[in-house]
Amino acid sequence: MPARHALPPRGRLARRVRHALSGDRGEVTVELVIATPLLLLALLAIIQFAVWSHATHVAQAAASQALAAARTQDGTAGAGHAAGQRLLDDLAAGPLRESRLAVVRDATSVSVSIRGEAVAVLPGVHLHVHAETVGEVERFVPDTDTTP
């Protein structure tokens, strides 16, 4: 011990500072405490985007199905609504909540709109889903060509 105290006070202080700066004790724990929640948040954000994307595709598929049923020559808005609702009942139970389907048909066109909300993976995140499609009513037009 006497040899250790033989260093001048300035030398002992420098040695303590070097020892404190060279130690890495606890560094990994601090990095994990900071990085793990950020990594989990990023992963949940990716999953949330995937759920929203899937819910959007389900709404688009149901809108297309409703349009196809309602725009036939003998189709009705009710038939389109039933076809779209069947597909929503089959596919939207997971990713799409509170879906609302509206089908409007007049003499020449059909419009289908679906609104809802994607299931929330991240608390407090409410992503709205909207799909809309419009098409002309199919009708038979006789051929008027009279060329021999």
N, C-alpha and C positions, 0 to 999 in steps of 0.2 A: 503494500500500500504506500509506503513512503515514496516510492519511485513515481507513482501516479500523481501524487500531489506536488511532485517536483516541477511539473509543468507550470509555466506562468499562468495566471488567471485567464489571460486572453487565449492561450492555447487550449485550455480546458473548454472554454466556451465555443471555440471553433470546432473542436472535436464533437461536442454535443450537437451542434447545428448540423454537421456532416452526418452524424449518426441518425438524427431525426429525419433529414431529407432523404437518406438512402433507404429507409425502411418502407416497405410496401404493405405492411400489415393492415388488413381491413379494406384495402382498395377494391378487391374483388366483391366484397359484400356491398360496398357502396355502389359499384357499377351495376350489380344485380338489382338492387333496390330501385335504382333509377331506370334501368333498361327494361326490366320485365313488365311493368305496367304499360310502358310505351309500346312494347312489342305486342302485348295482348290487345291494346286499343287499336293498333294497326290491323291486327288479324280480325277483330270484330268489325272494323270498318269495311274490310274486304268482303266479309260474309254478308254484311248489311247491303252492300252494293249488289252482290249476287242475288240475294232474296228480292230486292227491288227490281232487278233486271228480269228475273223469272216471273214475277208478278205482272210486269209490263207485257211480257210475251204471252202470258195466259190471257190477259185482257184483250190483246190484239187478236189472238186466235178465236176467242169468243165473239168479238165484234165481226170478224170475217165470217164465222159460221152463221151469225144472226143475219148478216147482209145477204149471204147466199140463199138463205131460206125465205127472206122477205122480198127479194127482188125478182123471183120467178114470176111468170105471167099470171099464175093463179095464186101467188103468195099473198100473205097479209102481214101487217105489223105484228099481230098476235103470234103468227107462226114463227116469225123472226125472233120475237122475244122468247118464245118457248125454246127454240133451238139454241140461242145464246145462253139462256139460263141453265139449260141442261149441261152445256160445256162448263159453265162457271161452277155449277154444283159438283161436277166431276173433278175439275182441275184446280179450282181456286181455293179449296178448303185449307190448304197449307199457306201459300205465300200472299194471298190477297184477302183482306178483310173488308167488310162493309161495302161490298160491290153493289153498284147501282147501274142497271141496264136500261137504256131508253132507245126505243125504235120508233122512228117517224117515217111513214110512207105516204106519199101523195101520188098523183096520177103518173108522174114521170120519174121520180127519184125516191131513194130510200136513204135514210141517215141513221147510223147506229152510234151510240155513245156509251162508253163504260167508264165509270169513275170508281175509285176505291182507294185503299191505303195498304201499303206493303206492311207485312208483319215486322214489328220492331225487334231488332237484335240488340241494338244499343239503346239504353234507357233514354227516353226523352226525344228520340229521333222519330219523326213522323214524315214519311216519304209518300207523297200522293202519286197515284197511278191514274193515267188517263189514256184511253184509246178511242179513236174515232175513225169511222170509215163511211164513205158515201158512194153510192152507185146508182146507175139508171135502172129503172124497172125494165125487165125483159119483155118484149112484145113481138108478136108475129107480124111481119110485114110481107104481104104477098108479092111475089115477083111480078112486075108489070111489064117485063120485056116481052114484046110481041113479035120479035123478029123471027122470020121463018128459017 
